[in-house]
Amino acid sequence: MKLKVLFFARLREELGTSSEVIDLPESAGTVSGLRAHLMRRGEAWQRLLAEGKNLKVAVNQDVAGAGAPLKAGDEVAFFPPVTGG
């Protein structure tokens, strides 16, 4: 299934991309599955997207948890939590 994946802030800077379209296997059809799929790309991906990292994820602009299902055409965004002062 094809998804559009967006990366914001530090993720965008360290991964060198702000967005991409990927073809995710149906078997990895959750937010957690997508993270695992992306982490297989190498060390930087593993470090930045590890499950213990404090990241927010949105699916189609709605905040989503690790078990949120994904379907073809979804837009998934990874971003650090926002802090204010």
Secondary structure as a PSIPRED ss2 file (coil, helix, strand):
# PSIPRED VFORMAT (PSIPRED V4.0)

   1 M C   1.000  0.000  0.000
   2 K E   0.000  0.000  1.000
   3 L E   0.000  0.000  1.000
   4 K E   0.000  0.000  1.000
   5 V E   0.000  0.000  1.000
   6 L E   0.000  0.000  1.000
   7 F E   0.000  0.000  1.000
   8 F C   1.000  0.000  0.000
   9 A C   1.000  0.000  0.000
  10 R H   0.000  1.000  0.000
  11 L H   0.000  1.000  0.000
  12 R H   0.000  1.000  0.000
  13 E H   0.000  1.000  0.000
  14 E H   0.000  1.000  0.000
  15 L H   0.000  1.000  0.000
  16 G C   1.000  0.000  0.000
  17 T C   1.000  0.000  0.000
  18 S C   1.000  0.000  0.000
  19 S E   0.000  0.000  1.000
  20 E E   0.000  0.000  1.000
  21 V E   0.000  0.000  1.000
  22 I E   0.000  0.000  1.000
  23 D E   0.000  0.000  1.000
  24 L C   1.000  0.000  0.000
  25 P C   1.000  0.000  0.000
  26 E H   0.000  1.000  0.000
  27 S H   0.000  1.000  0.000
  28 A H   0.000  1.000  0.000
  29 G C   1.000  0.000  0.000
  30 T E   0.000  0.000  1.000
  31 V H   0.000  1.000  0.000
  32 S H   0.000  1.000  0.000
  33 G H   0.000  1.000  0.000
  34 L H   0.000  1.000  0.000
  35 R H   0.000  1.000  0.000
  36 A H   0.000  1.000  0.000
  37 H H   0.000  1.000  0.000
  38 L H   0.000  1.000  0.000
  39 M H   0.000  1.000  0.000
  40 R C   1.000  0.000  0.000
  41 R C   1.000  0.000  0.000
  42 G C   1.000  0.000  0.000
  43 E H   0.000  1.000  0.000
  44 A H   0.000  1.000  0.000
  45 W H   0.000  1.000  0.000
  46 Q H   0.000  1.000  0.000
  47 R H   0.000  1.000  0.000
  48 L H   0.000  1.000  0.000
  49 L H   0.000  1.000  0.000
  50 A C   1.000  0.000  0.000
  51 E C   1.000  0.000  0.000
  52 G C   1.000  0.000  0.000
  53 K C   1.000  0.000  0.000
  54 N C   1.000  0.000  0.000
  55 L C   1.000  0.000  0.000
  56 K E   0.000  0.000  1.000
  57 V E   0.000  0.000  1.000
  58 A E   0.000  0.000  1.000
  59 V E   0.000  0.000  1.000
  60 N C   1.000  0.000  0.000
  61 Q C   1.000  0.000  0.000
  62 D E   0.000  0.000  1.000
  63 V E   0.000  0.000  1.000
  64 A C   1.000  0.000  0.000
  65 G C   1.000  0.000  0.000
  66 A C   1.000  0.000  0.000
  67 G C   1.000  0.000  0.000
  68 A C   1.000  0.000  0.000
  69 P E   0.000  0.000  1.000
  70 L C   1.000  0.000  0.000
  71 K C   1.000  0.000  0.000
  72 A C   1.000  0.000  0.000
  73 G C   1.000  0.000  0.000
  74 D C   1.000  0.000  0.000
  75 E E   0.000  0.000  1.000
  76 V E   0.000  0.000  1.000
  77 A E   0.000  0.000  1.000
  78 F E   0.000  0.000  1.000
  79 F E   0.000  0.000  1.000
  80 P C   1.000  0.000  0.000
  81 P C   1.000  0.000  0.000
  82 V C   1.000  0.000  0.000
  83 T C   1.000  0.000  0.000
  84 G C   1.000  0.000  0.000
  85 G C   1.000  0.000  0.000
